[in-house]
Amino acid sequence: MGTIIKRCSVSKILHIKESNTGAFTVCFFTSNLKGQVQSFPENIQTYGATAYFKVSSQHLPAKLLEKMSFDLEGHWEKDKYGKTQNEQVFVAEKASESLPETHGEIVKFLVKNCKGVGKVMAEAVAASFGESTLDICAHKPRRLLGIPKMTETLLGNINYACVSALVRSDVQTLLKNADVGVEAINKLVEAYGDEATNILKSEPYRPVDLLGFLMLKAQLQPSSLITKKKKTRKENAC
């Protein structure tokens, strides 16, 4: 197992590079986990409890970078594309989405993922529900109507974004032993919505048309995934 860096969020996309194995993104990330910066190389820029570091990965599509936070697994090496030879870059060999936990992470998630939601509204939502924000917005969205200037349209946008994030987390957990990346999981949830986990459990080869031989590559055994159908997150909503 390589070095693991948890709860990272993008601060700036630097460039997209082409290589023999495909395109990869180089960007600055912020570490959101307190104390994690102490394990970084000495020349990483630090500002208080945060650390900005360069990361490159084929597992992180540019279109998703600013919308999600990630747990990264990889290694540090000298950045051959950097301006100085001593600059370090974290090469992410694996990446998985991490749900926002802190107030700041939740605010950023709402602003980046919910159409029409600005920082003031996001701050109000996060302040009202704290660490339970995503769960409440997904399962008990009517509670948001008590927030000043909240509309049915904004509520719908917030509910959709939070349900989608939680479903992606469910799918990621279901496929944790398979070689399925962030982009593939996002495609599954975009295609099947709240039914994604039930489809994977009852019809594990159905996504083949969507993602090629993803399920075969992951070596998923249909019999091991078929379970009693559970209620979707929308069906659990009050």
C-alpha positions as CSV (number, residue, x, y, z in Angstrom):
1,M,0.0,0.0,0.0
2,G,1.3,3.5,-0.9
3,T,1.0,6.7,1.0
4,I,-2.6,7.7,1.8
5,I,-3.8,11.3,2.0
6,K,-7.3,11.8,3.2
7,R,-10.0,14.5,2.6
8,C,-8.3,16.6,-0.1
9,S,-10.0,19.3,-2.2
10,V,-8.8,21.1,-5.3
11,S,-7.7,24.7,-5.0
12,K,-6.5,25.2,-8.6
13,I,-6.2,23.2,-11.7
14,L,-2.7,23.8,-13.2
15,H,-2.8,21.9,-16.5
16,I,-3.8,18.7,-18.2
17,K,-1.0,16.7,-19.6
18,E,-1.0,14.0,-22.3
19,S,1.0,10.8,-21.8
20,N,1.4,7.4,-23.5
21,T,-1.2,6.0,-21.2
22,G,-3.7,8.9,-21.6
23,A,-4.4,12.3,-20.1
24,F,-3.7,13.2,-16.5
25,T,-4.5,16.3,-14.5
26,V,-2.0,18.3,-12.4
27,C,-3.4,20.6,-9.8
28,F,-3.0,22.1,-6.4
29,F,-4.9,20.4,-3.6
30,T,-5.7,21.4,0.0
31,S,-5.5,18.9,2.8
32,N,-8.6,19.3,5.0
33,L,-7.5,16.8,7.7
34,K,-5.9,18.5,10.7
35,G,-2.4,17.3,11.4
36,Q,-1.9,15.5,8.1
37,V,0.4,18.2,6.8
38,Q,3.1,17.0,9.2
39,S,3.7,13.9,7.1
40,F,4.2,15.9,3.9
41,P,7.7,16.8,2.3
42,E,9.3,19.8,3.8
43,N,8.9,22.1,0.8
44,I,5.1,21.8,0.6
45,Q,3.4,25.2,1.1
46,T,1.5,25.4,4.4
47,Y,-0.9,28.0,5.6
48,G,-2.1,27.3,9.2
49,A,-3.9,24.0,9.2
50,T,-3.9,23.6,5.5
51,A,-1.3,22.4,3.0
52,Y,-1.2,23.1,-0.8
53,F,0.5,20.4,-2.8
54,K,0.7,19.4,-6.4
55,V,-1.0,16.1,-7.4
56,S,-1.2,14.3,-10.7
57,S,-3.6,11.5,-11.5
58,Q,-5.5,9.8,-14.3
59,H,-8.1,8.8,-11.8
60,L,-9.3,12.4,-11.2
61,P,-11.2,13.8,-14.3
62,A,-10.8,17.6,-14.5
63,K,-14.6,18.0,-14.8
64,L,-15.1,16.4,-11.3
65,L,-12.1,17.9,-9.5
66,E,-13.8,21.1,-8.2
67,K,-17.0,19.4,-7.2
68,M,-15.7,16.6,-4.9
69,S,-13.2,15.9,-2.2
70,F,-11.0,12.9,-2.4
71,D,-8.9,10.3,-0.5
72,L,-5.7,9.7,-2.5
73,E,-3.3,6.8,-2.5
74,G,0.0,7.1,-4.2
75,H,3.6,8.3,-3.7
76,W,5.7,11.4,-3.7
77,E,8.3,12.1,-6.4
78,K,10.1,15.0,-8.0
79,D,7.9,16.9,-10.4
80,K,9.4,16.6,-13.9
81,Y,6.9,19.2,-15.1
82,G,7.6,21.7,-12.3
83,K,9.7,24.8,-12.5
84,T,12.3,23.6,-10.0
85,Q,13.7,20.1,-9.8
86,N,13.3,20.0,-6.1
87,E,9.5,20.5,-6.2
88,Q,7.5,17.5,-5.0
89,V,4.4,16.2,-6.6
90,F,2.1,13.5,-5.2
91,V,1.3,11.0,-7.9
92,A,-2.2,9.6,-7.1
93,E,-2.4,6.0,-8.2
94,K,-5.9,5.5,-6.7
95,A,-8.6,8.0,-5.7
96,S,-11.9,7.7,-4.0
97,E,-14.5,10.4,-3.2
98,S,-14.8,11.5,0.4
99,L,-17.9,13.1,1.8
100,P,-17.6,16.5,3.3
101,E,-17.4,16.5,7.1
102,T,-16.3,19.9,8.4
103,H,-18.3,23.2,8.1
104,G,-15.9,24.5,5.4
105,E,-16.1,21.3,3.4
106,I,-19.9,21.2,3.5
107,V,-20.1,24.9,2.4
108,K,-17.8,24.3,-0.5
109,F,-19.7,21.2,-1.5
110,L,-23.1,23.0,-1.5
111,V,-21.7,26.0,-3.5
112,K,-19.9,23.8,-6.1
113,N,-22.7,21.2,-6.5
114,C,-26.0,23.0,-6.0
115,K,-27.2,25.3,-8.7
116,G,-28.3,28.7,-7.4
117,V,-26.7,28.2,-4.0
118,G,-24.2,30.9,-3.0
119,K,-21.9,31.1,-0.1
120,V,-24.4,32.9,2.2
121,M,-27.1,30.3,1.7
122,A,-24.6,27.4,2.0
123,E,-23.3,28.9,5.2
124,A,-26.8,29.1,6.6
125,V,-27.6,25.5,5.6
126,A,-24.3,24.1,7.1
127,A,-24.8,26.2,10.3
128,S,-28.3,24.8,10.7
129,F,-27.5,21.1,10.4
130,G,-23.8,20.8,11.1
131,E,-22.3,17.3,10.4
132,S,-25.8,16.0,9.5
133,T,-26.3,18.4,6.7
134,L,-26.0,16.0,3.8
135,D,-28.1,13.4,5.5
136,I,-30.9,15.9,6.3
137,C,-30.8,17.5,2.9
138,A,-31.1,14.1,1.3
139,H,-33.7,12.4,3.6
140,K,-35.6,15.3,5.3
141,P,-35.3,18.1,2.7
142,R,-38.5,19.9,3.9
143,R,-36.6,21.0,7.0
144,L,-34.6,23.4,4.8
145,L,-37.7,25.5,4.2
146,G,-37.1,27.1,7.6
147,I,-33.9,28.8,6.3
148,P,-34.4,32.4,5.2
149,K,-34.7,32.9,1.4
150,M,-34.9,29.1,0.8
151,T,-37.1,28.3,-2.2
152,E,-38.6,25.1,-3.6
153,T,-36.2,25.3,-6.5
154,L,-33.1,25.7,-4.3
155,L,-34.4,22.9,-2.0
156,G,-34.7,20.6,-5.0
157,N,-31.2,21.4,-6.2
158,I,-29.7,20.8,-2.8
159,N,-31.7,17.6,-2.3
160,Y,-30.5,16.2,-5.7
161,A,-26.8,17.0,-5.0
162,C,-26.9,15.5,-1.6
163,V,-28.8,12.3,-2.6
164,S,-26.3,11.9,-5.5
165,A,-23.3,12.2,-3.2
166,L,-24.6,9.7,-0.7
167,V,-25.5,7.2,-3.5
168,R,-22.0,7.6,-4.9
169,S,-20.7,6.8,-1.5
170,D,-23.0,3.7,-1.3
171,V,-21.8,2.5,-4.7
172,Q,-18.1,3.2,-3.8
173,T,-18.6,1.0,-0.6
174,L,-20.3,-1.7,-2.6
175,L,-17.4,-1.8,-5.2
176,K,-14.6,-1.2,-2.7
177,N,-12.7,-4.4,-3.7
178,A,-13.1,-3.7,-7.4
179,D,-11.0,-1.6,-9.7
180,V,-13.7,1.0,-10.3
181,G,-12.7,4.7,-10.5
182,V,-14.3,7.9,-9.5
183,E,-15.5,8.8,-13.0
184,A,-17.1,5.4,-13.5
185,I,-19.0,5.6,-10.3
186,N,-20.2,9.1,-11.2
187,K,-21.4,7.7,-14.6
188,L,-23.3,4.9,-12.8
189,V,-25.1,7.3,-10.5
190,E,-25.8,9.8,-13.3
191,A,-27.4,7.0,-15.4
192,Y,-29.3,5.1,-12.7
193,G,-29.7,7.7,-10.0
194,D,-31.0,6.5,-6.6
195,E,-31.5,3.0,-8.1
196,A,-27.7,2.5,-8.7
197,T,-27.0,0.3,-5.7
198,N,-30.1,-1.9,-6.2
199,I,-29.2,-2.4,-9.9
200,L,-25.6,-3.4,-9.1
201,K,-26.9,-5.9,-6.5
202,S,-29.7,-7.5,-8.6
203,E,-28.4,-7.0,-12.1
204,P,-24.6,-6.6,-11.8
205,Y,-23.9,-7.0,-15.6
206,R,-26.5,-4.4,-16.7
207,P,-24.0,-1.5,-16.6
208,V,-21.8,-3.3,-19.1
209,D,-23.5,-1.4,-22.0
210,L,-22.8,1.9,-20.2
211,L,-19.2,1.2,-19.0
212,G,-17.9,-1.4,-21.4
213,F,-16.5,-4.4,-19.5
214,L,-16.3,-2.6,-16.2
215,M,-18.2,-5.3,-14.3
216,L,-16.2,-8.1,-15.9
217,K,-12.9,-6.4,-15.2
218,A,-13.9,-5.9,-11.6
219,Q,-14.6,-9.6,-11.4
220,L,-17.8,-9.2,-9.6
221,Q,-19.7,-12.4,-9.0
222,P,-23.5,-11.8,-9.5
223,S,-24.5,-14.3,-6.8
224,S,-22.4,-12.4,-4.2
225,L,-24.2,-9.1,-5.0
226,I,-27.8,-10.3,-5.3
227,T,-29.5,-9.4,-2.0
228,K,-33.0,-8.3,-1.0
229,K,-33.8,-5.0,-2.6
230,K,-33.5,-2.1,-0.1
231,K,-35.4,1.1,-0.1
232,T,-33.7,3.8,-2.1
233,R,-32.5,7.0,-0.4
234,K,-35.4,8.9,-2.0
235,E,-37.9,6.3,-0.6
236,N,-36.3,6.9,2.8
237,A,-36.8,10.6,2.5
238,C,-39.5,12.2,4.7
